Amino acid sequence: MEDWLTTYEAVRISGYELDYIRKLIRAKKITGRKWGQSWQVSRTSLLAFLKSKEQQGQKRGRKPKLQNNVE
């Protein structure tokens, strides 16, 4: 049985932005499925994608924007 993650869990695990996770699903670089009104990501495909990028030595997608704490 395959383990499925919400897109928000995929963001937390990968460090990618939500839009990038969605882009990977559309490009079929990771496996996603529609469940009700939300999307889910295959944990296996996400981890395999991250491992392949790590082995290639490439940067892992767009990084989250830093927020300035202005007082």
Predicted model as a PDB file, atoms N, CA, C, CB and O in Angstrom, pLDDT in the B-factor column:
MODEL        1                                                                  
ATOM      1  N   MET A   1       0.847  -1.193   0.000  1.00 50.00           N  
ATOM      2  CA  MET A   1       0.000   0.000   0.000  1.00 50.00           C  
ATOM      3  C   MET A   1       0.884   1.244   0.000  1.00 50.00           C  
ATOM      4  CB  MET A   1      -0.959   0.005   1.229  1.00 50.00           C  
ATOM      5  O   MET A   1       1.827   1.346   0.785  1.00 50.00           O  
ATOM      6  N   GLU A   2       0.578   2.166  -0.866  1.00 69.00           N  
ATOM      7  CA  GLU A   2       1.389   3.363  -1.010  1.00 69.00           C  
ATOM      8  C   GLU A   2       0.988   4.413   0.018  1.00 69.00           C  
ATOM      9  CB  GLU A   2       1.262   3.928  -2.424  1.00 69.00           C  
ATOM     10  O   GLU A   2      -0.187   4.560   0.352  1.00 69.00           O  
ATOM     11  N   ASP A   3       1.981   5.135   0.508  1.00 93.00           N  
ATOM     12  CA  ASP A   3       1.777   6.177   1.498  1.00 93.00           C  
ATOM     13  C   ASP A   3       1.602   7.516   0.778  1.00 93.00           C  
ATOM     14  CB  ASP A   3       2.967   6.231   2.503  1.00 93.00           C  
ATOM     15  O   ASP A   3       2.439   7.890  -0.044  1.00 93.00           O  
ATOM     16  N   TRP A   4       0.529   8.234   1.078  1.00 95.00           N  
ATOM     17  CA  TRP A   4       0.236   9.505   0.419  1.00 95.00           C  
ATOM     18  C   TRP A   4       0.356  10.652   1.410  1.00 95.00           C  
ATOM     19  CB  TRP A   4      -1.169   9.484  -0.208  1.00 95.00           C  
ATOM     20  O   TRP A   4      -0.002  10.519   2.580  1.00 95.00           O  
ATOM     21  N   LEU A   5       0.864  11.777   0.926  1.00 95.00           N  
ATOM     22  CA  LEU A   5       1.042  12.996   1.713  1.00 95.00           C  
ATOM     23  C   LEU A   5       0.166  14.100   1.149  1.00 95.00           C  
ATOM     24  CB  LEU A   5       2.523  13.434   1.728  1.00 95.00           C  
ATOM     25  O   LEU A   5      -0.148  14.106  -0.041  1.00 95.00           O  
ATOM     26  N   THR A   6      -0.225  15.024   1.996  1.00 94.00           N  
ATOM     27  CA  THR A   6      -0.849  16.235   1.469  1.00 94.00           C  
ATOM     28  C   THR A   6       0.252  17.067   0.812  1.00 94.00           C  
ATOM     29  CB  THR A   6      -1.589  17.050   2.605  1.00 94.00           C  
ATOM     30  O   THR A   6       1.437  16.848   1.063  1.00 94.00           O  
ATOM     31  N   THR A   7      -0.139  18.001  -0.011  1.00 95.00           N  
ATOM     32  CA  THR A   7       0.869  18.859  -0.637  1.00 95.00           C  
ATOM     33  C   THR A   7       1.606  19.675   0.427  1.00 95.00           C  
ATOM     34  CB  THR A   7       0.213  19.799  -1.680  1.00 95.00           C  
ATOM     35  O   THR A   7       2.782  19.997   0.255  1.00 95.00           O  
ATOM     36  N   TYR A   8       0.927  20.008   1.517  1.00 95.00           N  
ATOM     37  CA  TYR A   8       1.565  20.777   2.591  1.00 95.00           C  
ATOM     38  C   TYR A   8       2.604  19.938   3.330  1.00 95.00           C  
ATOM     39  CB  TYR A   8       0.510  21.292   3.579  1.00 95.00           C  
ATOM     40  O   TYR A   8       3.638  20.461   3.748  1.00 95.00           O  
ATOM     41  N   GLU A   9       2.341  18.647   3.494  1.00 95.00           N  
ATOM     42  CA  GLU A   9       3.338  17.752   4.085  1.00 95.00           C  
ATOM     43  C   GLU A   9       4.530  17.603   3.144  1.00 95.00           C  
ATOM     44  CB  GLU A   9       2.717  16.367   4.393  1.00 95.00           C  
ATOM     45  O   GLU A   9       5.675  17.543   3.592  1.00 95.00           O  
ATOM     46  N   ALA A  10       4.260  17.543   1.838  1.00 96.00           N  
ATOM     47  CA  ALA A  10       5.334  17.454   0.846  1.00 96.00           C  
ATOM     48  C   ALA A  10       6.225  18.696   0.899  1.00 96.00           C  
ATOM     49  CB  ALA A  10       4.748  17.280  -0.571  1.00 96.00           C  
ATOM     50  O   ALA A  10       7.443  18.598   0.745  1.00 96.00           O  
ATOM     51  N   VAL A  11       5.620  19.853   1.116  1.00 96.00           N  
ATOM     52  CA  VAL A  11       6.372  21.106   1.261  1.00 96.00           C  
ATOM     53  C   VAL A  11       7.292  21.014   2.477  1.00 96.00           C  
ATOM     54  CB  VAL A  11       5.407  22.322   1.398  1.00 96.00           C  
ATOM     55  O   VAL A  11       8.468  21.371   2.405  1.00 96.00           O  
ATOM     56  N   ARG A  12       6.748  20.537   3.584  1.00 95.00           N  
ATOM     57  CA  ARG A  12       7.515  20.447   4.827  1.00 95.00           C  
ATOM     58  C   ARG A  12       8.697  19.484   4.676  1.00 95.00           C  
ATOM     59  CB  ARG A  12       6.607  19.994   5.984  1.00 95.00           C  
ATOM     60  O   ARG A  12       9.800  19.777   5.138  1.00 95.00           O  
ATOM     61  N   ILE A  13       8.472  18.358   4.042  1.00 94.00           N  
ATOM     62  CA  ILE A  13       9.524  17.349   3.875  1.00 94.00           C  
ATOM     63  C   ILE A  13      10.601  17.818   2.901  1.00 94.00           C  
ATOM     64  CB  ILE A  13       8.920  16.031   3.387  1.00 94.00           C  
ATOM     65  O   ILE A  13      11.792  17.636   3.152  1.00 94.00           O  
ATOM     66  N   SER A  14      10.184  18.417   1.797  1.00 94.00           N  
ATOM     67  CA  SER A  14      11.117  18.763   0.723  1.00 94.00           C  
ATOM     68  C   SER A  14      11.800  20.107   0.900  1.00 94.00           C  
ATOM     69  CB  SER A  14      10.401  18.756  -0.577  1.00 94.00           C  
ATOM     70  O   SER A  14      12.931  20.298   0.451  1.00 94.00           O  
ATOM     71  N   GLY A  15      11.122  21.035   1.550  1.00 93.00           N  
ATOM     72  CA  GLY A  15      11.657  22.398   1.626  1.00 93.00           C  
ATOM     73  C   GLY A  15      11.286  23.232   0.412  1.00 93.00           C  
ATOM     74  O   GLY A  15      11.655  24.404   0.334  1.00 93.00           O  
ATOM     75  N   TYR A  16      10.569  22.653  -0.530  1.00 94.00           N  
ATOM     76  CA  TYR A  16      10.118  23.377  -1.716  1.00 94.00           C  
ATOM     77  C   TYR A  16       8.894  24.226  -1.385  1.00 94.00           C  
ATOM     78  CB  TYR A  16       9.797  22.397  -2.860  1.00 94.00           C  
ATOM     79  O   TYR A  16       8.228  24.010  -0.373  1.00 94.00           O  
ATOM     80  N   GLU A  17       8.612  25.189  -2.250  1.00 95.00           N  
ATOM     81  CA  GLU A  17       7.388  25.970  -2.135  1.00 95.00           C  
ATOM     82  C   GLU A  17       6.219  25.158  -2.679  1.00 95.00           C  
ATOM     83  CB  GLU A  17       7.518  27.320  -2.888  1.00 95.00           C  
ATOM     84  O   GLU A  17       6.407  24.254  -3.493  1.00 95.00           O  
ATOM     85  N   LEU A  18       5.013  25.485  -2.227  1.00 94.00           N  
ATOM     86  CA  LEU A  18       3.812  24.777  -2.645  1.00 94.00           C  
ATOM     87  C   LEU A  18       3.635  24.824  -4.165  1.00 94.00           C  
ATOM     88  CB  LEU A  18       2.587  25.371  -1.956  1.00 94.00           C  
ATOM     89  O   LEU A  18       3.289  23.812  -4.775  1.00 94.00           O  
ATOM     90  N   ASP A  19       3.866  25.978  -4.777  1.00 95.00           N  
ATOM     91  CA  ASP A  19       3.727  26.101  -6.231  1.00 95.00           C  
ATOM     92  C   ASP A  19       4.688  25.166  -6.972  1.00 95.00           C  
ATOM     93  CB  ASP A  19       3.973  27.552  -6.663  1.00 95.00           C  
ATOM     94  O   ASP A  19       4.345  24.628  -8.025  1.00 95.00           O  
ATOM     95  N   TYR A  20       5.881  24.976  -6.427  1.00 95.00           N  
ATOM     96  CA  TYR A  20       6.854  24.096  -7.072  1.00 95.00           C  
ATOM     97  C   TYR A  20       6.411  22.632  -6.959  1.00 95.00           C  
ATOM     98  CB  TYR A  20       8.254  24.284  -6.441  1.00 95.00           C  
ATOM     99  O   TYR A  20       6.577  21.863  -7.905  1.00 95.00           O  
ATOM    100  N   ILE A  21       5.856  22.249  -5.821  1.00 96.00           N  
ATOM    101  CA  ILE A  21       5.314  20.886  -5.659  1.00 96.00           C  
ATOM    102  C   ILE A  21       4.225  20.652  -6.701  1.00 96.00           C  
ATOM    103  CB  ILE A  21       4.745  20.670  -4.212  1.00 96.00           C  
ATOM    104  O   ILE A  21       4.197  19.604  -7.345  1.00 96.00           O  
ATOM    105  N   ARG A  22       3.340  21.613  -6.867  1.00 95.00           N  
ATOM    106  CA  ARG A  22       2.271  21.491  -7.865  1.00 95.00           C  
ATOM    107  C   ARG A  22       2.841  21.388  -9.279  1.00 95.00           C  
ATOM    108  CB  ARG A  22       1.315  22.690  -7.772  1.00 95.00           C  
ATOM    109  O   ARG A  22       2.335  20.631 -10.107  1.00 95.00           O  
ATOM    110  N   LYS A  23       3.891  22.150  -9.544  1.00 96.00           N  
ATOM    111  CA  LYS A  23       4.537  22.111 -10.861  1.00 96.00           C  
ATOM    112  C   LYS A  23       5.145  20.731 -11.111  1.00 96.00           C  
ATOM    113  CB  LYS A  23       5.628  23.208 -10.968  1.00 96.00           C  
ATOM    114  O   LYS A  23       5.056  20.215 -12.225  1.00 96.00           O  
ATOM    115  N   LEU A  24       5.757  20.131 -10.101  1.00 96.00           N  
ATOM    116  CA  LEU A  24       6.339  18.790 -10.241  1.00 96.00           C  
ATOM    117  C   LEU A  24       5.258  17.752 -10.524  1.00 96.00           C  
ATOM    118  CB  LEU A  24       7.118  18.406  -8.969  1.00 96.00           C  
ATOM    119  O   LEU A  24       5.477  16.825 -11.304  1.00 96.00           O  
ATOM    120  N   ILE A  25       4.093  17.901  -9.895  1.00 96.00           N  
ATOM    121  CA  ILE A  25       2.981  16.978 -10.156  1.00 96.00           C  
ATOM    122  C   ILE A  25       2.522  17.116 -11.606  1.00 96.00           C  
ATOM    123  CB  ILE A  25       1.797  17.249  -9.183  1.00 96.00           C  
ATOM    124  O   ILE A  25       2.357  16.117 -12.307  1.00 96.00           O  
ATOM    125  N   ARG A  26       2.314  18.370 -12.059  1.00 95.00           N  
ATOM    126  CA  ARG A  26       1.855  18.602 -13.435  1.00 95.00           C  
ATOM    127  C   ARG A  26       2.857  18.067 -14.461  1.00 95.00           C  
ATOM    128  CB  ARG A  26       1.622  20.102 -13.669  1.00 95.00           C  
ATOM    129  O   ARG A  26       2.467  17.562 -15.513  1.00 95.00           O  
ATOM    130  N   ALA A  27       4.149  18.183 -14.145  1.00 96.00           N  
ATOM    131  CA  ALA A  27       5.197  17.721 -15.050  1.00 96.00           C  
ATOM    132  C   ALA A  27       5.432  16.212 -14.932  1.00 96.00           C  
ATOM    133  CB  ALA A  27       6.492  18.470 -14.769  1.00 96.00           C  
ATOM    134  O   ALA A  27       6.265  15.646 -15.640  1.00 96.00           O  
ATOM    135  N   LYS A  28       4.684  15.569 -14.025  1.00 96.00           N  
ATOM    136  CA  LYS A  28       4.787  14.118 -13.789  1.00 96.00           C  
ATOM    137  C   LYS A  28       6.181  13.710 -13.329  1.00 96.00           C  
ATOM    138  CB  LYS A  28       4.424  13.350 -15.058  1.00 96.00           C  
ATOM    139  O   LYS A  28       6.641  12.603 -13.608  1.00 96.00           O  
ATOM    140  N   LYS A  29       6.851  14.624 -12.615  1.00 96.00           N  
ATOM    141  CA  LYS A  29       8.145  14.301 -12.021  1.00 96.00           C  
ATOM    142  C   LYS A  29       7.963  13.642 -10.658  1.00 96.00           C  
ATOM    143  CB  LYS A  29       9.006  15.564 -11.889  1.00 96.00           C  
ATOM    144  O   LYS A  29       8.843  12.922 -10.186  1.00 96.00           O  
ATOM    145  N   ILE A  30       6.816  13.892 -10.032  1.00 97.00           N  
ATOM    146  CA  ILE A  30       6.398  13.163  -8.842  1.00 97.00           C  
ATOM    147  C   ILE A  30       4.949  12.738  -9.061  1.00 97.00           C  
ATOM    148  CB  ILE A  30       6.557  14.037  -7.535  1.00 97.00           C  
ATOM    149  O   ILE A  30       4.223  13.354  -9.841  1.00 97.00           O  
ATOM    150  N   THR A  31       4.541  11.693  -8.375  1.00 96.00           N  
ATOM    151  CA  THR A  31       3.194  11.160  -8.562  1.00 96.00           C  
ATOM    152  C   THR A  31       2.223  11.880  -7.635  1.00 96.00           C  
ATOM    153  CB  THR A  31       3.164   9.635  -8.303  1.00 96.00           C  
ATOM    154  O   THR A  31       2.449  11.974  -6.428  1.00 96.00           O  
ATOM    155  N   GLY A  32       1.148  12.382  -8.214  1.00 96.00           N  
ATOM    156  CA  GLY A  32       0.113  13.045  -7.436  1.00 96.00           C  
ATOM    157  C   GLY A  32      -1.253  12.506  -7.818  1.00 96.00           C  
ATOM    158  O   GLY A  32      -1.451  11.966  -8.906  1.00 96.00           O  
ATOM    159  N   ARG A  33      -2.182  12.666  -6.902  1.00 95.00           N  
ATOM    160  CA  ARG A  33      -3.564  12.268  -7.193  1.00 95.00           C  
ATOM    161  C   ARG A  33      -4.513  13.254  -6.520  1.00 95.00           C  
ATOM    162  CB  ARG A  33      -3.847  10.806  -6.708  1.00 95.00           C  
ATOM    163  O   ARG A  33      -4.202  13.845  -5.486  1.00 95.00           O  
ATOM    164  N   LYS A  34      -5.648  13.407  -7.125  1.00 94.00           N  
ATOM    165  CA  LYS A  34      -6.697  14.273  -6.590  1.00 94.00           C  
ATOM    166  C   LYS A  34      -7.522  13.452  -5.605  1.00 94.00           C  
ATOM    167  CB  LYS A  34      -7.599  14.864  -7.737  1.00 94.00           C  
ATOM    168  O   LYS A  34      -8.013  12.376  -5.949  1.00 94.00           O  
ATOM    169  N   TRP A  35      -7.674  13.949  -4.397  1.00 89.00           N  
ATOM    170  CA  TRP A  35      -8.455  13.271  -3.366  1.00 89.00           C  
ATOM    171  C   TRP A  35      -9.458  14.286  -2.835  1.00 89.00           C  
ATOM    172  CB  TRP A  35      -7.536  12.697  -2.210  1.00 89.00           C  
ATOM    173  O   TRP A  35      -9.107  15.164  -2.047  1.00 89.00           O  
ATOM    174  N   GLY A  36     -10.701  14.161  -3.269  1.00 91.00           N  
ATOM    175  CA  GLY A  36     -11.686  15.181  -2.909  1.00 91.00           C  
ATOM    176  C   GLY A  36     -11.331  16.472  -3.608  1.00 91.00           C  
ATOM    177  O   GLY A  36     -11.193  16.521  -4.830  1.00 91.00           O  
ATOM    178  N   GLN A  37     -11.183  17.523  -2.807  1.00 91.00           N  
ATOM    179  CA  GLN A  37     -10.814  18.815  -3.392  1.00 91.00           C  
ATOM    180  C   GLN A  37      -9.331  19.120  -3.276  1.00 91.00           C  
ATOM    181  CB  GLN A  37     -11.596  19.914  -2.736  1.00 91.00           C  
ATOM    182  O   GLN A  37      -8.880  20.168  -3.736  1.00 91.00           O  
ATOM    183  N   SER A  38      -8.568  18.223  -2.670  1.00 92.00           N  
ATOM    184  CA  SER A  38      -7.149  18.497  -2.481  1.00 92.00           C  
ATOM    185  C   SER A  38      -6.293  17.472  -3.220  1.00 92.00           C  
ATOM    186  CB  SER A  38      -6.800  18.502  -0.990  1.00 92.00           C  
ATOM    187  O   SER A  38      -6.772  16.413  -3.623  1.00 92.00           O  
ATOM    188  N   TRP A  39      -5.036  17.807  -3.385  1.00 93.00           N  
ATOM    189  CA  TRP A  39      -4.076  16.935  -4.045  1.00 93.00           C  
ATOM    190  C   TRP A  39      -3.230  16.227  -3.005  1.00 93.00           C  
ATOM    191  CB  TRP A  39      -3.188  17.730  -5.016  1.00 93.00           C  
ATOM    192  O   TRP A  39      -2.951  16.762  -1.932  1.00 93.00           O  
ATOM    193  N   GLN A  40      -2.828  15.011  -3.346  1.00 96.00           N  
ATOM    194  CA  GLN A  40      -1.917  14.244  -2.519  1.00 96.00           C  
ATOM    195  C   GLN A  40      -0.712  13.852  -3.356  1.00 96.00           C  
ATOM    196  CB  GLN A  40      -2.615  12.996  -1.928  1.00 96.00           C  
ATOM    197  O   GLN A  40      -0.785  13.747  -4.580  1.00 96.00           O  
ATOM    198  N   VAL A  41       0.405  13.639  -2.659  1.00 97.00           N  
ATOM    199  CA  VAL A  41       1.666  13.292  -3.310  1.00 97.00           C  
ATOM    200  C   VAL A  41       2.123  11.944  -2.767  1.00 97.00           C  
ATOM    201  CB  VAL A  41       2.756  14.395  -3.077  1.00 97.00           C  
ATOM    202  O   VAL A  41       2.036  11.688  -1.566  1.00 97.00           O  
ATOM    203  N   SER A  42       2.604  11.096  -3.649  1.00 97.00           N  
ATOM    204  CA  SER A  42       3.174   9.823  -3.244  1.00 97.00           C  
ATOM    205  C   SER A  42       4.483  10.072  -2.497  1.00 97.00           C  
ATOM    206  CB  SER A  42       3.403   8.904  -4.471  1.00 97.00           C  
ATOM    207  O   SER A  42       5.402  10.691  -3.033  1.00 97.00           O  
ATOM    208  N   ARG A  43       4.560   9.591  -1.267  1.00 96.00           N  
ATOM    209  CA  ARG A  43       5.788   9.757  -0.475  1.00 96.00           C  
ATOM    210  C   ARG A  43       6.976   9.107  -1.201  1.00 96.00           C  
ATOM    211  CB  ARG A  43       5.613   9.134   0.948  1.00 96.00           C  
ATOM    212  O   ARG A  43       8.070   9.670  -1.245  1.00 96.00           O  
ATOM    213  N   THR A  44       6.748   7.927  -1.762  1.00 96.00           N  
ATOM    214  CA  THR A  44       7.801   7.201  -2.461  1.00 96.00           C  
ATOM    215  C   THR A  44       8.355   8.004  -3.630  1.00 96.00           C  
ATOM    216  CB  THR A  44       7.279   5.862  -2.952  1.00 96.00           C  
ATOM    217  O   THR A  44       9.571   8.100  -3.797  1.00 96.00           O  
ATOM    218  N   SER A  45       7.470   8.582  -4.441  1.00 96.00           N  
ATOM    219  CA  SER A  45       7.936   9.341  -5.606  1.00 96.00           C  
ATOM    220  C   SER A  45       8.635  10.633  -5.182  1.00 96.00           C  
ATOM    221  CB  SER A  45       6.758   9.663  -6.539  1.00 96.00           C  
ATOM    222  O   SER A  45       9.606  11.044  -5.817  1.00 96.00           O  
ATOM    223  N   LEU A  46       8.155  11.274  -4.119  1.00 96.00           N  
ATOM    224  CA  LEU A  46       8.788  12.503  -3.638  1.00 96.00           C  
ATOM    225  C   LEU A  46      10.197  12.212  -3.128  1.00 96.00           C  
ATOM    226  CB  LEU A  46       7.940  13.152  -2.523  1.00 96.00           C  
ATOM    227  O   LEU A  46      11.141  12.924  -3.469  1.00 96.00           O  
ATOM    228  N   LEU A  47      10.339  11.174  -2.320  1.00 95.00           N  
ATOM    229  CA  LEU A  47      11.653  10.833  -1.782  1.00 95.00           C  
ATOM    230  C   LEU A  47      12.616  10.406  -2.887  1.00 95.00           C  
ATOM    231  CB  LEU A  47      11.526   9.721  -0.743  1.00 95.00           C  
ATOM    232  O   LEU A  47      13.803  10.726  -2.834  1.00 95.00           O  
ATOM    233  N   ALA A  48      12.111   9.688  -3.880  1.00 95.00           N  
ATOM    234  CA  ALA A  48      12.956   9.293  -5.018  1.00 95.00           C  
ATOM    235  C   ALA A  48      13.410  10.518  -5.799  1.00 95.00           C  
ATOM    236  CB  ALA A  48      12.198   8.322  -5.950  1.00 95.00           C  
ATOM    237  O   ALA A  48      14.565  10.590  -6.221  1.00 95.00           O  
ATOM    238  N   PHE A  49      12.511  11.486  -5.998  1.00 94.00           N  
ATOM    239  CA  PHE A  49      12.858  12.716  -6.705  1.00 94.00           C  
ATOM    240  C   PHE A  49      13.933  13.484  -5.936  1.00 94.00           C  
ATOM    241  CB  PHE A  49      11.605  13.598  -6.906  1.00 94.00           C  
ATOM    242  O   PHE A  49      14.909  13.950  -6.525  1.00 94.00           O  
ATOM    243  N   LEU A  50      13.753  13.615  -4.621  1.00 93.00           N  
ATOM    244  CA  LEU A  50      14.726  14.339  -3.795  1.00 93.00           C  
ATOM    245  C   LEU A  50      16.093  13.644  -3.822  1.00 93.00           C  
ATOM    246  CB  LEU A  50      14.217  14.452  -2.340  1.00 93.00           C  
ATOM    247  O   LEU A  50      17.134  14.297  -3.886  1.00 93.00           O  
ATOM    248  N   LYS A  51      16.068  12.328  -3.772  1.00 91.00           N  
ATOM    249  CA  LYS A  51      17.320  11.569  -3.807  1.00 91.00           C  
ATOM    250  C   LYS A  51      18.030  11.760  -5.143  1.00 91.00           C  
ATOM    251  CB  LYS A  51      17.053  10.073  -3.560  1.00 91.00           C  
ATOM    252  O   LYS A  51      19.250  11.918  -5.178  1.00 91.00           O  
ATOM    253  N   SER A  52      17.276  11.748  -6.244  1.00 89.00           N  
ATOM    254  CA  SER A  52      17.902  11.927  -7.558  1.00 89.00           C  
ATOM    255  C   SER A  52      18.510  13.317  -7.690  1.00 89.00           C  
ATOM    256  CB  SER A  52      16.878  11.694  -8.677  1.00 89.00           C  
ATOM    257  O   SER A  52      19.578  13.472  -8.282  1.00 89.00           O  
ATOM    258  N   LYS A  53      17.846  14.321  -7.150  1.00 85.00           N  
ATOM    259  CA  LYS A  53      18.385  15.682  -7.212  1.00 85.00           C  
ATOM    260  C   LYS A  53      19.627  15.812  -6.345  1.00 85.00           C  
ATOM    261  CB  LYS A  53      17.328  16.701  -6.772  1.00 85.00           C  
ATOM    262  O   LYS A  53      20.578  16.503  -6.710  1.00 85.00           O  
ATOM    263  N   GLU A  54      19.616  15.151  -5.205  1.00 80.00           N  
ATOM    264  CA  GLU A  54      20.780  15.179  -4.322  1.00 80.00           C  
ATOM    265  C   GLU A  54      21.975  14.509  -4.999  1.00 80.00           C  
ATOM    266  CB  GLU A  54      20.461  14.484  -2.982  1.00 80.00           C  
ATOM    267  O   GLU A  54      23.099  15.002  -4.914  1.00 80.00           O  
ATOM    268  N   GLN A  55      21.727  13.394  -5.663  1.00 76.00           N  
ATOM    269  CA  GLN A  55      22.796  12.682  -6.356  1.00 76.00           C  
ATOM    270  C   GLN A  55      23.346  13.488  -7.518  1.00 76.00           C  
ATOM    271  CB  GLN A  55      22.298  11.340  -6.851  1.00 76.00           C  
ATOM    272  O   GLN A  55      24.530  13.387  -7.839  1.00 76.00           O  
ATOM    273  N   GLN A  56      22.504  14.283  -8.150  1.00 75.00           N  
ATOM    274  CA  GLN A  56      22.944  15.118  -9.271  1.00 75.00           C  
ATOM    275  C   GLN A  56      23.688  16.349  -8.786  1.00 75.00           C  
ATOM    276  CB  GLN A  56      21.752  15.537 -10.124  1.00 75.00           C  
ATOM    277  O   GLN A  56      24.374  17.020  -9.558  1.00 75.00           O  
ATOM    278  N   GLY A  57      23.545  16.639  -7.492  1.00 68.00           N  
ATOM    279  CA  GLY A  57      24.224  17.804  -6.944  1.00 68.00           C  
ATOM    280  C   GLY A  57      23.592  19.114  -7.348  1.00 68.00           C  
ATOM    281  O   GLY A  57      24.247  20.156  -7.323  1.00 68.00           O  
ATOM    282  N   GLN A  58      22.312  19.073  -7.724  1.00 53.00           N  
ATOM    283  CA  GLN A  58      21.626  20.288  -8.142  1.00 53.00           C  
ATOM    284  C   GLN A  58      20.961  20.950  -6.942  1.00 53.00           C  
ATOM    285  CB  GLN A  58      20.585  19.980  -9.234  1.00 53.00           C  
ATOM    286  O   GLN A  58      20.711  20.315  -5.917  1.00 53.00           O  
ATOM    287  N   LYS A  59      20.687  22.219  -7.092  1.00 56.00           N  
ATOM    288  CA  LYS A  59      19.917  22.926  -6.078  1.00 56.00           C  
ATOM    289  C   LYS A  59      18.524  22.341  -6.036  1.00 56.00           C  
ATOM    290  CB  LYS A  59      19.869  24.449  -6.361  1.00 56.00           C  
ATOM    291  O   LYS A  59      18.016  21.880  -7.058  1.00 56.00           O  
ATOM    292  N   ARG A  60      17.909  22.350  -4.891  1.00 52.00           N  
ATOM    293  CA  ARG A  60      16.609  21.711  -4.707  1.00 52.00           C  
ATOM    294  C   ARG A  60      15.467  22.713  -4.830  1.00 52.00           C  
ATOM    295  CB  ARG A  60      16.549  21.023  -3.353  1.00 52.00           C  
ATOM    296  O   ARG A  60      14.796  23.014  -3.842  1.00 52.00           O  
ATOM    297  N   GLY A  61      15.247  23.216  -6.006  1.00 59.00           N  
ATOM    298  CA  GLY A  61      14.090  24.068  -6.269  1.00 59.00           C  
ATOM    299  C   GLY A  61      14.216  25.456  -5.677  1.00 59.00           C  
ATOM    300  O   GLY A  61      15.244  25.830  -5.113  1.00 59.00           O  
ATOM    301  N   ARG A  62      13.156  26.195  -5.820  1.00 62.00           N  
ATOM    302  CA  ARG A  62      13.120  27.552  -5.294  1.00 62.00           C  
ATOM    303  C   ARG A  62      13.029  27.491  -3.782  1.00 62.00           C  
ATOM    304  CB  ARG A  62      11.935  28.353  -5.887  1.00 62.00           C  
ATOM    305  O   ARG A  62      12.349  26.630  -3.224  1.00 62.00           O  
ATOM    306  N   LYS A  63      13.708  28.397  -3.134  1.00 58.00           N  
ATOM    307  CA  LYS A  63      13.708  28.440  -1.677  1.00 58.00           C  
ATOM    308  C   LYS A  63      12.624  29.405  -1.196  1.00 58.00           C  
ATOM    309  CB  LYS A  63      15.100  28.863  -1.136  1.00 58.00           C  
ATOM    310  O   LYS A  63      12.260  30.344  -1.904  1.00 58.00           O  
ATOM    311  N   PRO A  64      12.115  29.164   0.010  1.00 57.00           N  
ATOM    312  CA  PRO A  64      11.099  30.074   0.542  1.00 57.00           C  
ATOM    313  C   PRO A  64      11.660  31.481   0.695  1.00 57.00           C  
ATOM    314  CB  PRO A  64      10.573  29.566   1.893  1.00 57.00           C  
ATOM    315  O   PRO A  64      12.840  31.659   0.996  1.00 57.00           O  
ATOM    316  N   LYS A  65      10.819  32.461   0.488  1.00 58.00           N  
ATOM    317  CA  LYS A  65      11.228  33.845   0.660  1.00 58.00           C  
ATOM    318  C   LYS A  65      11.350  34.146   2.145  1.00 58.00           C  
ATOM    319  CB  LYS A  65      10.227  34.810  -0.019  1.00 58.00           C  
ATOM    320  O   LYS A  65      10.510  33.734   2.945  1.00 58.00           O  
ATOM    321  N   LEU A  66      12.397  34.865   2.501  1.00 52.00           N  
ATOM    322  CA  LEU A  66      12.583  35.272   3.893  1.00 52.00           C  
ATOM    323  C   LEU A  66      11.739  36.507   4.149  1.00 52.00           C  
ATOM    324  CB  LEU A  66      14.085  35.547   4.211  1.00 52.00           C  
ATOM    325  O   LEU A  66      11.664  37.413   3.319  1.00 52.00           O  
ATOM    326  N   GLN A  67      11.110  36.526   5.306  1.00 52.00           N  
ATOM    327  CA  GLN A  67      10.313  37.687   5.687  1.00 52.00           C  
ATOM    328  C   GLN A  67      11.128  38.574   6.583  1.00 52.00           C  
ATOM    329  CB  GLN A  67       9.010  37.270   6.382  1.00 52.00           C  
ATOM    330  O   GLN A  67      11.785  38.102   7.511  1.00 52.00           O  
ATOM    331  N   ASN A  68      11.087  39.857   6.311  1.00 53.00           N  
ATOM    332  CA  ASN A  68      11.805  40.818   7.147  1.00 53.00           C  
ATOM    333  C   ASN A  68      10.979  41.142   8.371  1.00 53.00           C  
ATOM    334  CB  ASN A  68      12.133  42.103   6.362  1.00 53.00           C  
ATOM    335  O   ASN A  68       9.803  41.490   8.266  1.00 53.00           O  
ATOM    336  N   ASN A  69      11.595  41.026   9.525  1.00 50.00           N  
ATOM    337  CA  ASN A  69      10.911  41.380  10.766  1.00 50.00           C  
ATOM    338  C   ASN A  69      11.247  42.826  11.092  1.00 50.00           C  
ATOM    339  CB  ASN A  69      11.321  40.426  11.940  1.00 50.00           C  
ATOM    340  O   ASN A  69      12.278  43.115  11.699  1.00 50.00           O  
ATOM    341  N   VAL A  70      10.385  43.710  10.692  1.00 49.00           N  
ATOM    342  CA  VAL A  70      10.598  45.135  10.889  1.00 49.00           C  
ATOM    343  C   VAL A  70       9.767  45.575  12.081  1.00 49.00           C  
ATOM    344  CB  VAL A  70      10.230  45.950   9.613  1.00 49.00           C  
ATOM    345  O   VAL A  70       8.558  45.348  12.138  1.00 49.00           O  
ATOM    346  N   GLU A  71      10.449  46.216  13.043  1.00 45.00           N  
ATOM    347  CA  GLU A  71       9.723  46.706  14.226  1.00 45.00           C  
ATOM    348  C   GLU A  71       9.649  48.194  14.235  1.00 45.00           C  
ATOM    349  CB  GLU A  71      10.374  46.228  15.502  1.00 45.00           C  
ATOM    350  O   GLU A  71       9.075  48.778  15.154  1.00 45.00           O  
TER     351      GLU A  71                                                      
ENDMDL                                                                          
END                                                                             
